[in-house]
């Protein structure tokens, strides 16, 4: 999909975010919120295919083609929080002259999408949320410790790299601020993330580790920074405040075999949000499957103009 338009937007604090638009220039506005944190998809927007949408894709602060890049040790992480990202989305919407848009998010992108929609419900027409997660303490405790019950030898290596620190995520976040130690820390972090998804039948076995060096460093630095701080959200607030989304139709699509983001979070969100419809895909994990992709396509068709 060749971009209809693209550019860099100055969002303040010395940051510029890269954005582009694909699809139908006269189509229904939508925005793609990528996962990570810090992991923009190489082919974001491909799910929308020939649908009649004008799709906006942007790279969140510090990653992809946005500047300054978090692989630069001098990049200031104090101005990279979820409040900054929400404000960036609003600046981009206004810059492009869009009044309201459908919000599509995947993985971490569902956390940011939910936070954005709860802050600005009047700007959201519908939502498609894939691989739902809300960055709660319970979810992060699972991903970065609880799931180790399935992978004890991999956990031993991952936790040993930070001296079996009681707060492993915080310890990795600290290492990522040390230019002399961050390369190995990033490799160990991604090795763990890949291990958690290693039982899945579809997708790359090195989904996290296969990034180019600078992108890998940025991804882990941003990811550890956010998750050491619960995504810069009050713990449990996205589920607690789901009522703010009343009147916004949504499709929640989640793989039943997702070891990194267990399905109970998506189920709880659907229970708290009457306008959300949950599809659990039995053969899919976090990386998706053909049936998972068809569920996404069905949601896009449902919300097409």
TORGU-270444 format. One line per 10 residues: their letters; for each residue x, z, y of N, C-alpha, C, O. Coordinates in steps of 0.1 Angstrom, whole numbers. Atoms other than C-alpha are relative to their C-alpha. Last residue first. Example, Ala and Ser with C-alpha at 12.3 -4.5 7.8 and 13.67 -1.06 7.14 Angstrom:
TORGU-270444
SA	-9:0:-11:137:71:-11:-8:8:11:-3:9:22; 9:0:-12:123:78:-45:9:0:12:19:7:12
END
This chain:
TORGU-270444
XXXXXXXXXX	11:4:-10:-187:55:26:-10:-10:-6:-19:-14:0; -3:12:-7:-167:69:-4:-12:-4:9:-23:0:6; 0:-2:-15:-173:105:-12:3:-12:8:5:-12:20; 12:-8:-4:-185:100:-48:0:2:15:-11:2:21; 12:8:0:-160:72:-54:-12:7:6:-20:2:13; -1:9:-11:-132:95:-44:-12:-10:1:-16:-12:12; 3:-7:-13:-145:121:-67:2:-8:12:-6:-7:21; 15:-3:-1:-148:97:-96:-3:7:13:-13:5:19; 6:12:-4:-112:85:-90:-15:2:2:-21:-4:11; -3:2:-14:-100:120:-92:-7:-12:6:-12:-12:16
XXXXXXXXXX	8:-10:-7:-118:125:-125:3:0:15:-7:1:24; 13:5:-1:-103:93:-137:-9:9:7:-18:5:15; 0:11:-10:-68:105:-129:-14:-5:2:-18:-8:13; -1:-7:-13:-75:137:-149:0:-10:11:-7:-8:21; 13:-6:-2:-87:116:-179:0:7:14:-10:7:21; 9:11:-3:-55:95:-177:-14:5:3:-20:0:13; 2:8:12:-35:127:-175:-9:-11:3:-14:-11:15; 11:9:2:-23:152:-149:0:-8:-13:8:-5:-22; -4:13:-3:10:168:-141:-11:-11:-1:-9:-22:3; -2:1:-14:-4:203:-138:4:-14:4:1:-19:15
XXXXXXXXXX	-6:-11:-6:-19:202:-173:2:-3:15:-7:-9:21; -10:1:-11:-44:178:-187:6:14:3:0:24:1; -13:5:6:-62:173:-221:11:1:11:23:-4:8; -5:-7:12:-92:195:-213:14:-4:-4:22:4:-9; -4:11:9:-99:184:-178:7:5:-11:18:11:-10; -12:-5:8:-118:211:-159:3:-11:-10:-6:-15:-18; -2:7:13:-141:196:-133:12:5:-6:23:4:0; -13:-1:7:-153:220:-106:-1:-9:-12:-10:-8:-20; 3:3:14:-181:212:-81:14:-1:-7:22:-9:-3; -12:5:8:-178:229:-47:-4:-3:-14:-11:6:-20
XXXXXXXXXX	-1:15:-2:-208:233:-24:11:-7:-7:13:-19:-6; 11:7:7:-216:268:-38:0:-16:2:-6:-23:-6; 2:11:-9:-181:281:-29:-11:-9:-6:-9:-18:-14; 1:-5:-14:-174:315:-44:-5:-10:10:-8:-7:21; 10:-10:0:-180:304:-80:-3:5:14:-14:9:17; 13:7:1:-160:272:-74:-12:10:0:-22:7:5; 3:7:-12:-131:293:-61:-14:-7:0:-22:-7:9; 4:-10:-9:-132:316:-91:-4:-6:14:-14:-2:20; 13:-4:4:-131:286:-114:-5:11:10:-17:10:14; 9:11:-3:-101:271:-96:-15:4:-3:-24:1:4
XXXXXXXXXX	1:1:-15:-83:304:-98:-10:-11:5:-18:-8:13; 9:-10:-5:-92:308:-135:-1:1:15:-11:5:21; 12:5:-5:-76:275:-143:-10:10:5:-20:7:12; 11:-2:10:-41:288:-146:-13:-3:6:-16:-1:18; 11:-4:-8:-16:273:-120:-12:2:-9:-20:-8:-10; -5:-5:-13:18:270:-136:-11:5:8:-9:15:15; -7:-13:2:6:267:-172:5:6:13:6:18:14; -10:-3:-11:-19:240:-165:5:14:-1:-1:24:1; -13:-3:5:-36:232:-198:11:3:10:23:3:7; 2:-12:8:-72:233:-185:14:5:-6:15:17:-8
XXXXXXXXXX	-3:2:14:-62:207:-159:-1:14:-7:5:24:-3; -11:-9:5:-80:211:-126:2:-2:-15:-7:-4:-23; -4:6:13:-102:190:-104:12:7:-5:22:8:2; -12:-7:5:-122:206:-76:3:-5:-13:-5:-6:-22; -3:2:14:-146:183:-58:13:7:-4:23:4:3; -13:0:5:-160:195:-25:0:-3:-15:-9:0:-22; 0:4:14:-190:193:-3:14:-2:-5:23:-6:3; -11:10:3:-185:212:30:-1:-3:-15:4:5:-23; 5:13:-6:-218:230:39:10:-11:-2:7:-22:2; 14:3:3:-203:265:33:-4:-13:7:-2:-14:19
XXXXXXXXXX	0:14:4:-165:264:37:-15:-4:-3:-17:-16:-7; -2:8:-13:-164:297:57:-1:-15:-3:-3:-23:6; 13:2:-6:-179:313:25:1:-8:13:-9:-14:18; 6:13:5:-146:308:8:-13:-3:7:-17:-15:8; 6:7:-11:-132:336:29:-6:-13:-3:-8:-22:5; 9:-9:-8:-124:360:1:-8:-7:10:-20:-4:12; 11:-2:8:-109:332:-20:-11:9:7:-23:6:7; 7:13:2:-86:321:7:-12:1:-9:-22:-6:-6; 9:3:-11:-79:357:18:-7:-13:-2:-18:-15:2; 14:2:5:-65:368:-16:-10:-5:11:-21:-6:8
XXXXXXXXXX	2:1:15:-33:382:-1:-15:-1:-3:-22:8:0; 4:-13:5:-32:376:37:-4:-1:-15:-11:-11:-19; 15:-3:0:-15:343:41:-2:15:-4:6:21:-11; 3:-5:-13:21:334:50:-15:2:2:-20:-1:13; 5:12:-8:23:314:18:-3:4:14:-10:-4:21; 14:3:4:26:347:-1:-6:-11:8:-18:-11:12; 9:-6:-10:58:355:19:-15:-3:-3:-23:-3:6; -5:-14:-3:84:350:-8:-9:7:10:-9:19:11; 5:-8:11:62:320:-18:6:14:1:-1:24:-5; 15:-2:0:67:303:15:-4:10:-10:-12:19:-7
XXXXXXXXXX	3:-6:-13:105:307:18:-15:3:1:-19:14:5; -4:-14:1:110:300:-19:-4:7:13:-8:19:12; 9:-6:10:91:267:-16:3:15:-1:-6:23:0; 14:-2:-6:108:257:17:-9:8:-10:-16:17:-6; -1:-9:-11:144:263:3:-14:3:6:-18:14:9; -2:-13:5:135:248:-31:1:10:12:-5:21:11; 11:-4:8:121:216:-16:1:15:-4:-8:23:-2; 11:-2:-9:148:212:10:-13:6:-7:-19:15:-2; -3:-12:-7:175:216:-16:-11:4:10:-15:15:11; 1:-11:9:158:191:-39:3:13:7:-4:23:6
XXXXXXXXXX	14:-3:1:153:167:-10:-2:12:-10:-11:19:-8; 5:-6:-13:190:168:-1:-15:4:-1:-19:15:4; -6:-13:-3:201:163:-38:-6:7:13:-10:18:12; -13:1:-6:177:135:-47:5:13:5:-3:22:8; -1:4:-14:147:147:-67:15:-2:4:24:3:-2; -5:14:-2:148:146:-105:1:-4:14:4:-16:17; -14:2:-1:147:184:-109:5:-14:3:16:-16:7; -6:-7:-11:111:190:-101:15:-3:2:19:-5:13; 9:2:-12:92:166:-123:7:6:12:6:0:23; -8:-5:-11:120:166:-149:-7:-2:14:-1:-7:23
XXXXXXXXXX	-4:-13:4:99:161:-180:9:7:10:12:19:9; -14:-1:2:81:133:-162:4:14:-5:-2:24:0; -9:-2:-12:44:130:-167:14:2:-4:18:3:-15; -1:12:-9:20:135:-197:10:4:12:13:15:14; -1:13:7:19:157:-228:3:-12:9:8:-22:5; 10:10:-4:25:191:-211:3:-14:-7:15:-17:-9; 9:2:11:46:217:-229:-11:-11:2:-18:-14:-7; -6:8:11:74:214:-204:-8:-2:-12:-5:-11:-20; 9:11:3:54:225:-174:5:-8:-12:-1:-19:-15; 14:-5:1:69:260:-172:-10:-11:-3:-20:-9:-9
XXXXXXXXXX	2:-7:13:103:246:-181:-15:4:-1:-21:2:-12; 2:10:11:102:222:-152:-3:6:-13:-11:0:-21; 12:7:-3:97:250:-127:-3:-11:-11:-14:-12:-15; 11:-8:3:125:270:-143:-14:-7:2:-22:-6:-7; 0:-1:15:150:242:-142:-12:8:-5:-18:5:-14; 7:12:5:139:236:-106:0:0:-15:-10:-5:-21; 14:-1:-4:148:272:-96:-8:-12:-6:-18:-10:-12; 6:-10:9:181:270:-115:-15:1:3:-23:3:-7; 0:6:13:191:238:-97:-7:9:-10:-15:5:-18; 11:10:0:181:252:-63:-1:-6:-14:-12:-9:-19
XXXXXXXXXX	13:-6:0:202:283:-70:-11:-10:0:-21:-7:-8; 2:-5:13:232:262:-80:-14:7:-1:-21:6:-11; 1:11:10:231:243:-48:-4:4:-14:-13:-1:-20; 14:5:1:222:273:-26:-1:-11:-10:-11:-13:-16; 6:-3:13:254:293:-33:-13:-7:-2:-19:-6:-13; -10:0:11:279:283:-6:-7:2:-13:-1:-1:-24; -4:14:4:252:272:19:10:0:-11:11:-10:-18; -14:0:1:236:307:18:6:-13:-4:4:-17:-16; -6:-1:-14:201:306:31:15:1:0:21:2:10; 2:13:-6:188:294:-3:5:0:14:6:-11:20
XXXXXXXXXX	-11:9:4:202:325:-18:0:-13:6:10:-19:9; -13:-5:-6:179:347:2:11:-9:-3:20:-13:5; 1:4:-14:149:326:-9:12:4:8:17:-3:16; -4:14:-1:161:330:-45:-1:-5:15:7:-13:19; -14:1:3:161:368:-41:5:-15:1:15:-18:6; -7:-4:-12:127:368:-25:15:-2:-2:22:-6:8; 3:10:-10:113:348:-55:7:3:13:13:-6:19; -9:12:3:130:371:-80:-2:-10:11:8:-17:15; 8:11:-7:115:403:-65:9:-13:-1:17:-16:8; 14:-3:3:128:430:-90:-9:-11:7:-20:-14:2
XXXXXXXXXX	6:-7:-11:162:413:-90:-15:2:-2:-21:-6:-8; 13:-6:5:174:403:-125:-6:8:12:-11:19:9; -3:-14:4:209:396:-110:-13:8:-5:-13:20:-3; 1:-9:-12:197:366:-91:1:14:-4:-5:23:2; -8:7:-11:210:340:-117:-1:9:13:7:7:22; -14:-4:0:199:364:-144:7:-5:12:17:1:17; -1:-13:-6:162:358:-135:14:5:1:18:12:10; 6:1:-14:163:321:-142:2:13:7:7:13:18; -10:8:-9:186:324:-173:-5:0:14:4:2:23; -13:-8:0:165:352:-189:10:-7:9:16:-1:17
XXXXXXXXXX	1:-10:-10:133:333:-179:13:9:1:17:12:12; -1:6:-13:144:303:-199:-1:10:11:6:9:22; -15:3:-2:151:325:-229:2:-7:13:12:-5:19; -9:-12:-3:117:342:-226:14:-4:2:21:2:11; -13:6:-1:96:310:-222:10:11:2:17:11:13; 0:12:8:60:319:-233:14:-6:0:18:-14:-9; 4:-4:14:61:355:-221:1:-12:-9:3:-11:-21; -13:-2:8:79:341:-190:-3:4:-14:6:3:-23; -1:11:9:44:330:-178:13:1:-8:15:-7:-18; 9:-1:11:41:364:-162:1:-10:-11:0:-7:-23
XXXXXXXXXX	-4:-11:9:73:363:-141:-10:-1:-12:-5:-1:-24; -14:-3:-1:75:335:-114:3:13:-8:13:20:-5; -9:11:0:43:317:-121:14:4:-1:22:-3:-8; 1:8:12:22:347:-130:11:-11:-1:18:-11:-11; -6:-9:11:34:369:-102:-1:-7:-13:8:-5:-22; -14:2:-1:27:339:-79:7:10:-10:18:6:-15; -4:13:4:-9:337:-90:15:-1:0:21:-7:-10; 3:1:14:-16:374:-87:5:-13:-6:11:-13:-17; -10:-8:7:1:377:-53:-1:-2:-15:8:-3:-23; 2:-15:0:-21:349:-40:11:7:-8:19:0:-15
XXXXXXXXXX	-12:-8:-4:-7:315:-32:-3:15:1:3:22:9; 3:-6:-13:-42:298:-33:12:9:4:10:16:14; -8:-13:-1:-38:273:-62:-2:6:14:-3:-2:24; 3:-10:-10:-60:244:-73:9:12:-1:11:18:-12; -10:-10:4:-45:215:-93:-1:12:10:9:14:17; -6:3:13:-64:189:-73:10:10:-4:20:12:4; -12:-9:2:-86:196:-43:4:-1:-15:-5:1:-24; -4:2:14:-109:169:-30:12:8:-2:23:5:4; -14:-4:5:-126:180:2:1:-4:-14:-8:-3:-22; 0:-4:14:-155:167:23:14:4:-4:23:2:4
XXXXXXXXXX	12:6:6:-163:161:60:-2:4:-14:-13:8:-18; -1:4:14:-138:185:76:-13:-6:-5:-23:1:-4; -8:12:1:-132:189:113:0:-6:-14:6:-17:-16; 7:11:-7:-160:214:119:7:-13:-1:1:-23:3; 11:6:8:-145:236:92:-7:-11:6:-12:-20:0; 6:11:-8:-113:242:113:-11:-7:-8:-10:-19:-11; -3:-1:-15:-97:275:103:-8:-10:8:-12:-7:19; 6:-12:-4:-113:276:68:2:3:15:-6:10:22; 15:2:-1:-106:239:64:-7:13:4:-17:13:11; 4:8:-11:-69:244:73:-15:-1:2:-21:1:13
XXXXXXXXXX	-2:-7:-13:-65:273:50:-4:-8:12:-9:-2:21; 10:-10:-2:-82:254:22:2:8:12:-7:11:19; 13:6:-3:-60:223:27:-11:11:2:-19:10:11; 0:4:-14:-28:244:29:-14:-6:4:-19:-4:15; -1:-13:-8:-36:261:-4:-1:-4:15:-9:2:22; 13:-6:0:-48:228:-20:0:13:8:-10:16:15; 9:7:-10:-16:211:-8:-14:5:0:-21:4:10; -2:-7:-12:4:237:-28:-9:-6:11:-14:1:20; -9:-11:3:-11:219:-59:1:9:13:-9:13:19; -4:-2:14:-28:187:-46:10:12:-1:19:12:7
XXXXXXXXXX	-12:-8:2:-48:182:-14:3:2:-14:-6:3:-23; -4:1:14:-74:157:-1:13:8:-1:23:6:7; -13:-6:3:-92:165:32:3:0:-15:-5:6:-23; 0:-5:13:-120:141:43:14:6:-2:24:0:1; -6:7:11:-118:136:80:-2:7:-13:-4:20:-13; 1:-8:13:-134:145:113:5:-9:-11:6:-21:-11; 9:-12:-2:-129:134:149:-1:9:-12:1:21:-11; 10:-2:11:-99:111:145:-8:12:3:-2:23:6; 13:2:-5:-80:99:176:-11:1:-11:-22:-6:-10; 5:12:6:-47:95:158:-14:-3:5:-21:-13:0
XXXXXXXXXX	-9:11:-4:-29:120:181:-6:-13:-5:-5:-24:2; 3:3:-13:-59:144:177:8:-12:5:3:-21:12; 13:5:-1:-56:144:140:-4:-5:14:-9:-16:16; 0:14:5:-19:147:142:-13:-6:0:-15:-18:4; -6:8:-9:-21:177:165:0:-15:-5:-1:-24:3; 9:2:-11:-46:193:142:6:-9:11:-1:-18:17; 11:9:4:-25:188:112:-9:-3:11:-14:-14:13; -5:14:1:5:202:130:-11:-9:-4:-11:-21:1; 0:6:-14:-15:233:140:5:-14:0:1:-22:8; 14:2:-4:-23:239:103:0:-6:14:-8:-15:17
XXXXXXXXXX	4:12:7:14:234:94:-15:-3:4:-18:-15:5; -6:12:-6:25:259:121:-5:-13:-7:-8:-22:0; 6:2:-14:0:285:109:6:-12:7:-1:-19:14; 13:7:2:12:279:73:-7:-2:13:-14:-11:15; 10:-8:7:47:288:83:-13:-7:-1:-14:-18:4; 7:8:11:78:268:93:-8:10:-8:-4:16:-17; 11:8:-6:90:281:127:-6:-9:-10:-11:-20:-7; 10:-9:-6:110:309:112:-11:-7:6:-22:-1:9; 11:-2:9:127:284:89:-11:9:6:-22:10:1; 6:-14:-2:150:272:116:-12:2:-8:-23:-4:-5
XXXXXXXXXX	15:1:-2:170:242:103:-6:14:1:-4:22:-8; 4:-4:-13:207:251:107:-15:-1:3:-19:4:13; 0:-14:-1:214:250:70:-5:5:14:-9:16:15; -10:-3:-11:204:213:70:-1:15:1:-11:21:5; -14:0:6:186:208:37:11:3:9:22:6:5; -3:-14:5:154:219:55:13:0:-8:18:11:-11; 2:-2:15:153:186:73:5:13:-4:16:18:0; -13:-1:8:150:188:111:-3:2:-15:-13:9:-18; -12:-5:-5:130:165:111:-2:13:8:-13:14:14; 2:-9:-11:103:150:89:13:6:4:22:8:-5
XXXXXXXXXX	-6:7:-12:113:121:66:-2:8:13:1:4:23; 2:14:0:107:141:34:7:-6:12:19:-4:13; -2:8:12:108:178:42:-3:-15:2:-8:-19:12; -12:-3:7:113:203:70:3:-9:-12:13:-7:-18; -13:-4:-7:78:204:84:12:2:-10:10:8:-20; 1:-13:-7:51:187:63:14:4:5:24:-3:2; -10:-9:6:54:150:56:0:13:7:3:13:19; -11:-6:-8:22:132:66:9:8:-8:5:14:-18; -10:-7:8:-3:108:50:10:6:9:15:-2:18; -12:-5:-7:-34:95:68:8:9:-9:3:18:-16
XXXXXXXXXX	-6:-12:5:-59:75:47:13:3:8:22:-5:10; -12:1:-8:-83:51:63:7:13:-3:3:23:3; -4:-12:-8:-108:50:34:12:-4:9:20:-13:5; 1:3:-15:-128:22:19:3:12:8:-6:18:15; 11:-7:-6:-114:26:-16:-1:-2:15:10:-4:21; 7:9:-9:-89:-1:-27:-13:7:6:-21:0:12; 0:14:3:-64:24:-41:-7:-9:10:-4:-9:22; 11:6:-8:-73:59:-31:-1:-15:-2:-12:-21:1; 13:-2:6:-52:73:-59:-12:-6:7:-22:-9:1; 3:11:10:-22:55:-45:-13:3:-7:-19:-7:-11
XXXXXXXXXX	11:9:-3:-23:77:-14:-4:-10:-10:-14:-17:-9; 12:-7:-5:10:95:-17:-10:-11:4:-7:-20:11; 10:10:-1:36:73:-35:-14:6:4:-24:3:-2; -6:13:-4:67:93:-30:-10:-11:2:-9:-19:11; 0:10:11:49:126:-30:5:-14:5:3:-18:16; 9:11:-2:60:151:-4:1:-10:-11:12:-13:-16; -2:11:10:76:182:-19:-9:-12:3:-18:-14:-5; -12:8:-2:82:209:7:3:-11:-9:14:-16:-11; -3:6:-13:57:234:-5:13:-7:1:23:-4:-6; -13:-6:-2:54:217:-29:0:15:-1:-1:21:-12
XXXXXXXXXX	-4:-12:6:23:197:-26:14:5:3:20:0:13; -9:1:12:11:170:-3:3:14:-5:1:24:2; -9:-12:-2:-19:171:20:8:2:-12:3:5:-23; -6:-4:12:-35:136:22:10:11:3:19:10:11; -14:-4:-1:-58:130:51:4:6:-13:-3:13:-20; -4:-10:9:-91:110:52:15:4:2:22:-4:8; -13:-7:-1:-108:89:77:1:10:-11:-8:17:-14; 3:-14:-2:-136:65:65:13:8:1:21:7:-8; 6:-8:10:-125:29:68:-3:15:4:1:19:15; 13:-4:-5:-120:6:97:-7:10:-10:-19:12:-8
XXXXXXXXXX	-1:-5:-14:-82:3:91:-14:4:6:-14:12:16; 9:9:-8:-88:2:54:0:5:14:-4:16:17; 14:2:4:-59:17:34:-8:-9:9:-2:-19:14; 2:11:9:-27:32:47:-15:-1:-3:-23:7:1; 14:3:4:-17:54:76:0:-12:-9:6:-22:-7; 4:14:1:17:69:82:-14:-1:-5:-20:9:-10; 14:3:5:32:102:93:-1:-15:-2:6:-23:4; 3:14:4:66:118:98:-14:-2:-5:-18:6:-13; 5:3:13:67:152:115:-2:-15:-2:-7:-22:7; 7:12:0:90:161:144:-5:-3:-14:3:-2:-24
XXXXXXXXXX	4:8:12:102:196:149:-7:-12:3:-15:-13:12; -11:9:4:122:211:178:-3:-8:-13:5:-15:-18; -10:-8:7:97:240:180:12:-8:-4:19:-4:-14; -6:-12:-6:71:215:190:10:7:-8:12:4:-20; 10:-11:1:49:191:171:5:13:6:-1:23:4; -6:-13:-5:66:159:181:-10:11:0:-20:10:7; 8:-7:-10:50:131:160:8:13:4:11:21:-5; -5:-14:0:71:105:142:-8:7:11:-9:2:22; -7:-5:-11:55:72:134:5:14:-2:3:20:-13; -9:-11:4:35:50:111:7:5:12:8:-3:22
XXXXX	-7:-5:-11:8:23:112:8:12:-5:5:18:-15; 6:7:-12:-11:1:88:7:5:13:7:-3:23; 6:-8:-11:13:12:61:-6:-9:11:-1:-20:15; -8:1:-12:17:-12:31:-6:8:12:-18:7:14; 9:0:-12:0:0:0:9:0:12:15:10:15
END
